[in-house]
Amino acid sequence: MAAGKEIRGKIKSVENTKKITKAMEMVAASKMRKAQDRMRAARPYSDKVRNITANLATANPEYTHAFMAQAKHVQAKAVGFIVVTTDKGLCGGMNTNILRQVTQKAREQELAGNRVEAVAIGNKGLGFLNRVGMKLVSQVTQLGDAPHLEKLIGPVKVMLDAYQEGKLDAVYLCYTKFINTMKQEPMVEQLLPLPAATLKADAGATSWDYIYEPEAQVVIDELLVRYVEALVYQAVAENLASEQSARMVAMKAASDNAGSVISDLKLVYNKTRQAAITKELSEIVSGAAAV
């Protein structure tokens, strides 16, 4: 029964793996709810800041912030990517999908003669960008389950300052958008310059009258910086909710597959055991007949 013993060992191994994947599925499910609540709590703030920014932009046509205007070339043409990925794996094809989009967009920019720079948020994106040889200007990892804006401002500000200085023509924000528990969509959106069509749509038909303190330029400058920071934080929150949902689905699929493998192995084990019993009975009958 050497073969039977080997199969029993495989069954035991797969059962242990199933216990691990089931536990990870339950942990991801518990974290998923908190991540979704955090993401939904940040959405109203982002929407309100976007709405106010759009109305301020239309209310002061004589002043245009650098974030709203195409950067003037100071050095060679270049674009920046803020790539948001997870710190941990085991979440299906989520990171693969967004990194594939980033690679495709970066290749298009390089074919157009633009240099490409990147900010990596998350271990998986950091490792990938290092492997493909993309220039990294800053990075941040180990944000945890509750990311704080303070940890994001520093790395992202490096790229925002480069855009204001005219070293970058555009900045793209790359993350995974949470649609629902079963669906997450990779997004590569233009962050800077802020799309004029989006701001016009948010401004609406009516114009607001503002009283500025100390003056309009200072208020708009500060608000646009906060707006861009809010967009980056919202992307990280969306990505975190997508991560926990994708991990829960992936671990559930792994648990189901482990159950199927265990069933197949038990069937093979029973067939092997029955064959061994039949062989022994045949030997006994043959020996008795020979006597």
N, C-alpha and C positions, 0 to 999 in steps of 0.2 A: 504493500500500500504506500510505496514511496511517492507515487504520483498523487494519491489522495492526500497525503500529508502536505505536499507542496501546494495543492489547491486550497486546502484549509488555511494555510499561511497567507495565501493571496486574499482569501475572503476576509480574514482577520484584518489584513492591512487596509483593504478598501473600506471596511466598516469603521476603522479608526479615522480614515480620511473623511468619511461621511459625517462623523461626529464633529470634526473640525469645521467643515463647510457649513453644517447646520448651525453651529454656534456663531460663526461669522455672519451668517444670514440674519440671525436674530439681533446681533449687535448692530449691523447696518440698518436694520429696520427701526431700531430704537433711535439711532442717531439721525436717520432720515427725517423724522418728524421735526426734530429741533432745527435741522438745517433748512428745511422748507419754511418753517416759521420765521427764521432769521432772514431768509431771502425775501419772503413776502413783506416783512416789516420794513425792509430797506426800499422796496419799490415805491411807496408813496412819496418818500423823501426825494428819490431820484426824479420822479415825475414832476414834483413841485419845483425843484431847482431848475429842471429843464424848461418848465413853463415860464418861470420868472426870467431866466436867461434869454429866452426867445423874445419876450416882450421888451426887455431892456435893450436888446440888440436893435429892435425896430424903433424904439423910442429915441435912440441917439444915433442917427445915421451919420453924424459928423465924426464920430469916433469908432474906429474898428480895431478891436483887440487882435493881437498876433494869433490867437487860437482860432479866430474866425477868418483870417486872411491867408492866402497861399504864401508860404515862406519864400523870401527872396534868397537866391543862391549866394552863399558866401564861399562855400567850398564845393566840392564835387557833389553831384546829385546823389541823394541817399534817402532811404526810407527806414522807419523803425517799426518793430513789432513788439508788442507786449503780449507774451505768450503765457496763458494761465493753464496750468495742468495740476495734477494731484501729486501729493508727496508719496503716496503708497500705490501699489498695484492692485491686482485682483479685482478690477472693476470692468471687466469685459473689454470691448474695443473702444472705450470712451477716449482715452488718450491717443490711441492710434488714429482715430478719425480726425481729431483736431490737429494733430501734428502733420497728417497728410495734407490737410488744407493749408497749413502754414508753409509746408514745403512747396506746394504748387504755387501759392501766391508769391513766395520769395523767388522762385524760379522765373516767374513772369516779370518781376521787377529787375532781376539780373539781366534778362534778355533785353529789357528796355534800357539797359545801361546804368541802372541805379545800384549803388552799394546798399547792403542790407545789414542793419544792426538790430539787436534784440535785447529785451529784458525778460528774464526767466522767472516766473512765479510758480514754484513747485519743483520737486526733485525730478520728476519724470521728464518735464520739458527741459530742465537744465542738462540732464544727461544726454538727451537727444540732440540738443543744439550743440553741445560739445562734440558729439560724435560726427555730426555733419559739417563741423568746422565753421558755423555761423559766428560772427563777431558778437560777443556778449559785453554789454556795457555795465550791467548790474544784475543782481539776482536776489531772491528772497525765498527761503524754504522753511519748512516746519512751522506753518501758520497755525496748525492745530484745528480743532473742530469749531472754534469761535475766533475767526480772524479779526484783528484789530487794524483800524485804518492807519494807526501810527507806524506800524511795521511796513505798510505798503507805500507810504508817502515818499520815503527816502529813495528807494530804487526807481520808482516811477518818475520822480522829479528830475532825475538825471536826463531822461529822454524828453521831458517837457521843456527843460531848459535848453537842450540841444535844438529843439524845434523853434523856440523863441529866438535863438541866436542865428537862425537861418541855416543850420547844419543839416537839417532834415526837411524834406519836401512834404512828408506825410507820416502819420503814425497810425498804425492799425492795432486794434484790440482783438485778441484771439482767445476765445473761451468756449465752453460748452453750455448752451442755454438749456435750462430746465423747462420742458414742455409738460410732461406728466411722469408718473413713476415708471412707465414702460418706454418712454421716448425722451431722448436728449439729443439736441441738435447742435453740431459744431458751427460756430459763428466766427467769421473774420470781418469785422466792421471797421470802417474808417473812424478813428477817434479825432484826429487833427488833420487838416483844419475841420472844425465842426461843420457838418453838412448844412448848407444853407436851406435846402429843401425841408429838412427836419425842423429847423428853427422856425421857418415860416409857418409850417403846419401847426407847431405848438403855440405860436403867437396868436393864431386865430384872426378873425376879422376885426375885432375891437382892439383899440390901443389903450394902454394904461398910462396914466399921468403919475410921475414919480417926483418926490422931493428928496434930493440927495444930500447926504451928510457924510464926509466933508464935501466931496464933489463926485460928479458922475464917473469920471475916469477911474478913480480909486475904487469906487464901489463895483464897477463892472470888472475891473482887473481881479479883485478878490473873489467875486462871485464866479467868474469863469474858471478860476483855479479850483474852487470848491466843487464846481460842476463836473470837471474832468475827474477829480478825485472820487466823486460819488459814482461816476460811471465805472471806474476801475473797481471800486469796492463792490458795486452791484454785480460786476462780472465774476469776481471771486466768490461772492455768495451764491450766485447761480451755479458756478462750477462745483462748489461744495455740495449743494443739494443734488446735482446731477451725479456726483461721485458716489454718494451714499445710496441713491436709487439704483445706479448701475451695479454697484457691488452687491446689493441685496438680490437683484435679478440674477447676476452671475453666480452667486453662491447657491441660490435656489436651483439653478440649472445644474450646477456641479453636484449638489445633493441628489437630484433626480437621476443624473447619469450614474452616480455611484450606486444607487439602488438598482438600476438596470444591470450594471456590471456584476453586482452581488448575485442577482437572480440568475444570470448566465453562468456564473462560476458554480453556484449551487447545483444547477442542472448538469453541468459537466462533472461535478464531483459525484452526484448520484449515479450518473451513467458509468463512471469509472468504478465506483464501489459495486454496482450491480454486475459489471463485467467481471470483477475480481471474484465475487461470490459464485457466479455461474461457472467460472473457470475451476474454482475449487471443487464444486459439486461434480463437474465433469471428470476431474481427476479421481475423485472418490468412486464414482460409478465405474470408471474404466478399471481401477484397481480391483474392485469387487468382482467385475466380470472376468478379469484375468485370473483371479483365484478360483 
